[in-house]
């Protein structure tokens, strides 16, 4: 009777450990997705800045030609 009860207790303990690890993975994935979204926004902003700078450079280049 002791061994089956011990096996059941260890099974529940194993499930509890897996649940805690699953929650930790979920939290880290949410944090990482937020960082990826932030990096995407920064890349889009930098791309817009680069496009505006290239347009300004092209305009100034046209006016400098003889």
C-alpha positions as CSV (number, residue, x, y, z in Angstrom):
1,X,0.0,0.0,0.0
2,X,2.9,2.3,0.6
3,X,4.4,2.0,-2.9
4,X,1.3,2.9,-4.8
5,X,0.7,5.9,-2.6
6,X,4.3,7.0,-3.1
7,X,4.0,6.6,-6.8
8,X,0.8,8.7,-6.9
9,X,2.4,11.4,-4.8
10,X,5.5,11.5,-7.0
11,X,3.3,11.7,-10.1
12,X,1.5,14.7,-8.7
13,X,4.7,16.3,-7.7
14,X,6.1,15.8,-11.2
15,X,3.0,17.4,-12.7
16,X,3.3,20.4,-10.3
17,X,7.0,20.9,-11.3
18,X,6.0,20.7,-15.0
19,X,3.2,23.3,-14.4
20,X,5.6,25.7,-12.7
21,X,8.1,25.3,-15.6
22,X,5.3,25.9,-18.1
23,X,4.3,29.1,-16.4
24,X,7.9,30.3,-16.4
25,X,8.2,29.5,-20.1
26,X,5.0,31.4,-20.8
27,X,6.2,34.5,-18.9
28,X,9.5,34.5,-20.8
29,X,7.8,34.0,-24.2
30,X,5.6,37.0,-23.5
31,X,8.6,39.1,-22.4
32,X,10.5,38.1,-25.5
33,X,7.6,38.9,-27.8
34,X,7.4,42.3,-26.3
35,X,11.1,42.9,-27.0
36,X,10.7,41.6,-30.6
37,X,7.7,44.0,-31.1
38,X,9.8,46.9,-29.7
39,X,12.7,46.1,-31.9
40,X,10.4,45.9,-34.9
41,X,9.0,49.4,-34.1
42,X,12.5,50.8,-33.8
43,X,13.6,49.2,-37.1
44,X,10.5,50.7,-38.8
45,X,11.3,54.2,-37.3
46,X,14.9,53.9,-38.4
47,X,13.8,52.9,-41.9
48,X,11.5,55.9,-42.1
49,X,14.3,58.2,-41.0
50,X,16.6,56.7,-43.6
51,X,14.0,57.1,-46.3
52,X,13.5,60.8,-45.4
53,X,17.3,61.4,-45.3
54,X,17.7,59.7,-48.7
55,X,14.9,61.9,-50.2
56,X,16.5,65.0,-48.8
57,X,19.9,64.0,-50.2
58,X,18.4,63.3,-53.6
59,X,16.7,66.7,-53.7
60,X,19.9,68.5,-52.7
61,X,21.9,66.5,-55.3
62,X,19.5,67.5,-58.1
63,X,19.8,71.2,-57.2
64,X,23.7,71.1,-57.1
65,X,24.0,69.7,-60.7
66,X,24.8,72.3,-63.3
